[in-house]
Amino acid sequence: MTHSADPAPPLLDARDRPRRPVDRRRPRPGAHIFSKNPRIVPVVFLITTIAVCALTMLYWSVSYSYGQLRGIALLVVAEHLARWWPLTVYGPWLLAGLSILRASVQQRTARRSWAVMLLCSGTAVALCIGQSPGSLLAMAIVGIPPITALVCFRELVGQFSSGQGPRHAADTLSGPKQDRP
C-alpha cells in the first residue's frame, strides 16, 4: 500500500490573507482590572467580608457598652442626661477612630489618636467592671465588649493599611527619609 502525502496548501500572499476585524474602541480605564489580576476578586471578597464582620461586632460591642454606661449614669444623673452621657466616653473614641482610619488611608501614623482610643476603651472597661457584681464572670461579661470593640476596630483599620507601613506627617513636607550608609 502506497501512501501519498497531501500536497501542502499554497502560501497566500500578505494581500490575499483574510483580515481580522480590528477593534478601534479605546479601552476604558479600569476595564481590565479583573483580567490583569485574577486574584483580585477573592481578595476584594475577603476584605469586604472581614470589614462587614468587624463593623458588625464593633456595632454590637459599642451598643452593649453604651447601654452599660447609660445604666451607670442613671445611678447619678437624670434620665435625659444619662441617655447622652456615654457619648463622653464613645464620642472621643469615635473621633479618634475616624482619625486613625484617615491616617491609615494616607499611610501616616496616628499615635495620639490611638492613645485617645486606648484611654476611652480603658475608661469604658473600668466603668463597666466597676458597677458589675463582684463575680469574675460578671466582670468578664461587662468588661469584654469595650475590648472587643477595640480589637474589631484594629482589624478594620488593618483592611485599609498597606504593607509599606506608616509614615510621619513631616515626611510629606521634606520627602521620605533616605537610608544613610
N, C-alpha and C positions, 0 to 999 in steps of 0.2 A: 504494500500500500504506500503510495507516494503521497507525501504531504506537501501541498503547495502553500507558500506563505501569502497572506493577503497583502496586496500592494499598499504601501503607505499612502495616506491621504496627501493630496498635493498641498504644498505650502502656499498659504494665502499671502498676498502682498498686504502691507500695512493698510493700504487704502481699501482693500477688499474685505477686511475683517469687520465683523459686526461690532458696533459700538455699544458700550454700556451707557445707560442713562446717567447723566451727571446731576447730582443734587446741588443746586446752586443756592439753596437757602442758607442763611447764616445760622450757625448753631447758637442756641440760647445759652446765656451764662448759667451755669449750674445745671444744665440739662443732662450732662454726662456724669454727674456726681456719683450716681449709683453704679454706673458702668465702669468707672475708673477704679473704684474700691468696693469689691463685693462684700467686704466685712462691715461696711458702714451700717447696713440695715440691722444686723444683730446688735451692734454696739449702740445705736440710737435706741433700739428697743430696750436694751438693758439699762441704759442711762435713764430713760423715761420711767421704767418700772421702779428703779431704785428711788428716783425723785418722788414718784407718787407714793410709794411706801413710806419714805421718810417724812413727807408732808402730812400723810395721814396720821402717823404715830406722833409727829410733832403737834398736830392739832389736838389729838386726844390728850396728850400729856399736859399741854398748856391749859386745856379746858378743865381737866381734872384738878390741876394745881390751882387754877383760878377759882374754882369752886371752894377748894380748901381755904384759900386765903380770904375769900369773901366770908366764909363761916367764921374765921378767926376775927376778922374786922367787925362782924356783927356783935361780938362779945364786948366791944369797946365803943363803937360809933353807931349812929342811926342807920337804918336800912338803906336810905337813899345815898348815903355816903359809902356804906360798906359795899354796895354794888360796884362802885368805881375804884375802891381802894386798891385792889390787886393790880391796877394799872401802874401804881407807883413802883411795883416790882417788875411787871412784864412790859411796861412802856419802854424803859431804857433797854430792856432785853431785846425787844423787837427792833428798836432803832440801831442797837449795836449789831444785831443780826443782819439788817439791811446794809449796814456799813461794811460788814465782813463780806457779804455777797458782792457788793460793788468792788471792794478791794480784790477779791478773788478773780473777778472777771477782768480787772485791769492788771492782774498779776502783781499786786502790791501786798505789803504786809499790813496787818490790822491789829497790832499788839494791844493798843489801847481799847479797841472795841472788844477784843477777846477778853481783856481784863474786866470790862463792864459786864460782859455776858457771864463770866465765871462768878463775879460778885453777886449779880442778880440771881443766878441759879443757886448759889450757896445760901443767899438770903431766903429764897423760896423753900429750899430744903430745911433750913433751920427753923423757919416759922411753922412749916407743916409738921415737922417732928416735935417741935416744942408744945404743940397742942394735942398731940396724939396720946392715947392711953399708954401707959408705961411698958407695954409688952414690946418685945423686939419685932414681932410680926406686924403689929400696928405701925411701928416706926418705919418699917420697910415699905409697907403698903402706901403710906402717905409721903415718904421721902423719895421713893424711886421715880415717880413721874417727872419731877423737875430735872432729875439727872437724865432720864430718858429723852426729854425734850432737848437737852444739850447735846446728847450723843446723836440723836437724829438730825439735829441741825448741822453738826460737824460732818455727818455723812452727806448731807445735802450740799454743803459747801464743797466737798470733795468732788462732786459731779461737775462743778464749774471750774475747778482748778486745772491748770495744765501741768504737764510733767516738768516744766522748766523750773518751778519753784518761785517763790515771791521775790519781788524787788522792792526797794525802798522808794519813796516819793522823790528823794533827792536824785536818784538815778535818772529820772526823766529829764531833769534840768541839765545835768552835766554829762549825760550819756551813761551807759553801763560801766561798771568798774572794770578796768583792764587787769588781767593777771600779770603780776610783776614777777620777773625771773628771779 
